[in-house]
Amino acid sequence: MEANNIGPATLRRVTTILVPFLMVCYLVSFIDRVNVGFAAFQMNRDIGISPSVFGLGGGLFFLSYFLFEVPSNLAMKRFGARKWIARIMLSWGVISGLTAFVSGPNSFYAIRFLLGAAEAGFFPGVILYLTQWFPAAHRGRIVSFFYVAVPLSSFVGSPISAALLNMQGIGGLHGWQWLFIIEAIPAMLLAFVTFLWLPDTPNDARWLDADQKRWLNNTLATERAQRELDAPVHDERTWRIMFHPQVLLLSLVYAGTSAASNGLSLWQPQIIKSYGLSNLQAGWLNALPFAVASVAMIWWGVRSDKKRERVWSTALPLTLSAIALGVCTMTTQLAPAVLCLVLTLVGTYAFKGPFWALSSERLGPRAAAAGLAQINAVGNLAGFAGTYLIGVIREQTGSFAIALTPVMALQVVGVLLLLVSSRRSLAARHA
């Protein structure tokens, strides 16, 4: 292979082979995380779950995710991506399937808490894994390619989940029970594929030749050495990384979009169904905002890489999401509400690629495992608060519009923190 072509050819091969597989794994992960939003159409009535109980149970997923996120990422660093990601997928698949047998509020709380603990570490683990395969200049689009699995999971999963509810009575089970059982199977199958196939490092990839491995290792080693000098966060001690001001700042910026994406993933089907639609109609209409967001996410991530710009590429989508969600709280008709939800999710998901590229650039190589996990953990803690508050406010007021207001406020705070901190950082650099 010619020397001037080896870099692009290597990255194309890694992208073509690794990224689609990881996307499928994350798609399955998110379907198993948010399918409870559709199960709620039947499950809440069958086992006596109120909106506040549903909100708390949905939120407990994020609480346990928060508690186990950093330990899980450190464990992956020790045991390797192949073993640890396979373990995560098998665990969440089994627990997701067991959700079919919850019988009341307490068992619902327990199973959602266990599901969060099982899945903890998957997303930041994959982000960390991708930094070991792709140079920084390519990470905006690569993270967008990977993260597009999240809106795609709702686009694909919404009509499937709604259709599975029609299996009511088959084998003596409710439709919502079949939903959990059937949608848990792919995660368990993919866990075995991951264990048998996923390479831990470029040196383990049988589909790269010796020259490609050498180029990739040398390129990433040079970049890691530079990041050790330039990155604001480079301490090796876990607790100092977790509470570093830059890490906490990025965590708070991420909190707003995490609360929006996680809250809407669980509650949006019920928001749409509240306009008097059938289960299947709500399923198809719920898929629309996620379909548009998937396209916007890829385009915006590629744009961020081409312009080599991260701050405004992160701030602008978050601003769009906050404004659209604010307008959504003031509309009472279906069509404007769906349009606002489309724009909210476009902003929420377009934010992800540039944000995670920015975060990985601000963390030194030795700080990346704990730092990325902490950012995602705090974001998911906001997911807990947002999901729970939506349920409580909805139960007290009967209004989804009022219930979405705290999520919008958190997004506004995120925009302000990002812009103020970036301005100070730029001023300090030129001082």
N, C-alpha and C positions, 0 to 999 in steps of 0.2 A: 504493500500500500504506500502511495506517495506521502512524503512527510507533511506537505501542506494540507493534505486531505484527512489525515488520521484523526484530528480532533473532532471536526464535524461528523465524520463517519462513526466514530466511537459514541458520541453523544446521541446520534440518531438511533444507533443500535440499542443503547441502554434505555432510551425513551420508549422505543417500540416494544421492548420486551418487558421491562419492569413496570412502567407506569400503568398500562392497561390492567395488569394483574392486581396491582395495589388499589386501583380505582374500583375494581369489582369487589374486592374485600371490604373497602370502606362503604360502598353502596349497600352491601349486605348488612354491614354494621349499623348503618343509619336506619335501614328499614326495620331492623329488630329493635332499635331504640325508640322509634316514633310510631310504630304500628299500633301502639296503645291508643293513639288519638282516634283511630278508626274503630278499634275494639270497643271504645267508650260508647259508641252508638248503642250497643246492646249490653255490654258488660256492666256499665254503671247501674242500669236498672236491675239486672239479674242478681247482682251481689250487694246492692244497696250502697253505692258510692255517690256522694254529693259532689258538686263542683269544687268545694274547698278540700275535700278528701282526695279527689283526683289531682288537684293542683299540688298538694303536699306529696302524694305518692310519686307523681311525675317529677317533682323537684328533688326528692330523696335520691334519685338516680345521680343527679349532679353533685349532691353532697358527698356521696361515697366516691364518686369520680374524683372530686377535689382531694379527698383524704388519701387516696391511693395512687394519684397521678405521678407524683415525684418518685416514690419508692418503685413504682412499676418501670419508669424510664431508666432509673439507675440499675434495676435488675436486668433490663434489656442490654444495657451497656456491658454488664458482666457476663450474661449468658449468651448474647448474640441475638440478632434480629430473627433468624430463622426459628429457633426454639421458642423464643418469648412471644413473638407475634402469633405463632401456632397455638401456644398455650392460651393466649388471650381469646383467640377466636373460638376455640373449643369450649372454653368456660362460658363465654357469653351465649353461644349457641344453645348449650344445655339449659342455662338458666332462663333464656328467652322462651324456650319450649315449655318449661315448667310454669311459666306465667299462665298457661291455659288452665291451671288447677287452683288459682287463687279463689278464695271463697268469701272474702269480706275485706274491710279496710285494713286490718292488721296484716293479713297475709299479702295484700297488695303492697303495703308499705315495705314489708320484708323483701319481697321479690324484686322490687324496683331498686332498693338499696343494694342488694346482691348483684343485680345486673350492672349497676354503675361501677361497683368494685371490680367486677370481672372485666369490663371493657376498658377500665382506666389504663392509660398508657399507650393505647393503640395509636391515636392520632399524633401526639407529640413524638412517639417512637418512630412512626413513619417519617415525620418531618426530619428528625435526627438522622434517620437512615438515608434519606434523600441527600442530605448534606455530605454524605460519604460517597456519593455517586455523581453529583452535579456541581460545577463551579458556581459561584455566587451570581454571576451575570445571567444565568439561565434559570434561577430558582423561582422568579415571579411567575413565569409561565408554567413551570413544572408543578409548583404547588397548586396553581389554578387547575391544571389538568387533573391532578389528583383530587383536589377538593370539589371539583365539579360533580363528583360522586354523590355529594350531599344533596344538592337540589335535584339531581337525577334520581336519587333514591325516592324522593317524594313524587317526582313525575312518573316513575315506573311503578312505585309501590302503591300510590293512592288508588288507581283503578283496580289493581290486583287485590289490595286489602278490602276494598268495598265489595268486590265480587266474592271473596271468600266468606264474607258474612252471610251470603246466601246458602251456605252449607248447613244452615240451621237444622238440627235434628238428625243429621246423618251420624250413624254409629252412636246415637244417644248423646251427642255433644252439641253444644251451642256453636253458632257460626264463629263467634269471637274466639272460642277455644281452638277451632280448626285453623283460624288465622295464625295464632301463635305457634301451633305445632308445625304447620307447613312452612312458615317463613323462618323457622329456626334451622331447618335442615341444611340449607346452603352454607351457613356459617360452619357447621360441623364438618361438612365435606371439604370446604376450602382450608380448614385447619390442617387436615392431612396433606393436602397439596402443598401448602406453605412449608410444612415440616420436611417434606421430601424434595422440594424444588428450590425454594428461595435461597439465593446466595447471601452469605453474611457480608462479604466484601468483594471488590472487583477481582481480587486474586482467586476467589472461589467460583467465578462465573465461567462456566465451560463454553459459553457462547461468545466470549471475547478472546481474541488471539493475543499472543505475547506482546506485540507492539501496542495494541490498544490498552492492555492492562498497564503497561509501562507508562504510556502517555497520561492515562487517567490518574494513576498514583502520583506521578511527578507533578502534574498540574494541581491536584488537590493538596499535596504536601507543601508546595510553594505558597498556595493561598492560605493554608492553615498557619504557616509561619508568619505571614503578613498580618493575619487577623490577631495573632497573639500580641502584636505590637499596637494595632490600631483600635481593636474592639474596646468599648468602654467597660465591658464586664468580662473579666478573665480570671477571676479567683477560682481556685480548685475546691474550696471548702463549701459544702452543699448549703449550709444555712446562710453563709454570707452571700452566696449567689441568689438564693431565694428571696432575701430581703434587701438586695441591692436596689437603690432608687430607680435605676433604669428598668430593671425587671418589674418592679411594682408599678411603675408608670405604664409600661407596655401592657401589663395585666389589666389595669383600669381602662385603658383605651379599648382593649379587646372585650371587656366586660359588656359594653353596650351592644355590640353586634352579636355576642354570644347569647345574651338574654333575648334578643330579637329572633335570631335564627332558631334557637332551641324552644323558645316559647311558642313561636308560630308553628313550628313543626308539630307540636303536640296539640295546640288549641285551634289552629286555622281550620281543620276539617269541621270542628263544631261551630266556629264563627260562620263559615259558609253555609252549613246546614241550617243555621238559625234563621236563614231567609226563606225557609219552607221547602227546601229541596229534598229529594229522596237520597238514600245512601249512595247509590250509583252516580247520581247527578253531582252530589257533593264531591265524590271521588274524582270524577273527571275535571270538575272545575278547580278543585284543589291542586291538580297537577299543572294547570296553566302557569301560575306565577313561577313555579320552579323550572319549567321548561324555558321560559324567557331568561330567568336568572342564570341558567346553565350556559347559554350562549354569551350573555354579557360578561360572565366571569372569565371565560376563556379569552375573549377579545381584550378585556381590560388588563389581564395578566400579561399577555403578549405585548400590549402597548407599554406597560410599565418597564418591561425588560428592554424594549427598543429604545425608549427614552432614557433609560438608566436613572429613573426617578422613582422614589419610594414614598416620600412624605405626602405630597399632594395626591398621589395615586391611592393613598390610603385614606386621606381626609375627605376627599370629594365624594366617594361612594357612601361613606358613613354619614355625611351631611345629607345626601339625597335620601337615604334610608330614614333618617330622623324626621325630615320634612314630610315625606310621604306617610309615615306612620302617624304624624301629627294631624295631617289632613284626614286620614282614615278614621280618627277618633271623632270627626265631625260629620261624617256622612252616614245616612240612614238607608241608602238604596244599594241594591246588589251590584250593579255595574260599576259605579264609582268606587265602591268598597274593594272590588276585585282589582280595579286599576291601581288603587293605592297599595294593595298588597303586592301586586306585580312590581311596582317601583320600590317598595320597601325591601323586597327580597333581591331585586337587582342590585341595590346599593349594598345590602348586607353581604352578599356573596362576592361581588366584584371587589370588595374590601379585602377579602381573605388572602389572595395571592401576594399582592404588594406588602400587606402587613406581615406575613410570615417571612417573606424575603427580608424585609426591614429588620425584623426581630433577630433572624439568624446572623445578619451582618453586624448587629450590635453586641453579639455574644461571642466571646473567644471560644476556640475549639474545646477547651477543658470545661467551660461553663455551659456549653450548649445543652447537655442532657438535662441538668437540673433547671436551667433557665427556661428552656422551651416548655418543659413540663409544668413549671410554676405559672407561667403565663396562661397556659391552657387550663390549668387547675382553677386559678382565680376566675377566669372567664366562665368556667362551668359552675363555679359557686354563684356567679351572677345568674346563670341559667336556673339554678335552684331557686333563688330569690324571685326571679321574674316569673317562672312557671307557677310558683306557689301564690304569689301576689295576684296574678291574673285570676286564679281560681277563687281566692278569698274575695277580691273586689267584685268579681262577677256574681258570686253568691249573695253578697250584701246589697249590690245595686241593681242586679239584673242586666247590667250593661257591659258588653265586651269593649265598647269604645272607651269608657272610663278605665276599664281594667288594663288597657294597653298604655295608658299615660306614663306610668313609672318606667317602662321600657324605653319610651321615646326620650324621657329626661336623661336616662343613663347614656344614651347615644350622644346627646348634645354635650354632656360632660366629657365623653371620650374625644370628640372633635376638638374641644377647647384645650384639653390636656395635651393632645398630640401637637397642635399648632404652637402652643406656648412653649412646650419643651423643645421642639425642633428649632424654634427661633432662638432660644437661649443657647442651644448647642451650637448653632451656626455662629452666633455672636462670640461665644467662647473660643471657637476655632479661629476666628479672625482677629481676636484680641492680641 
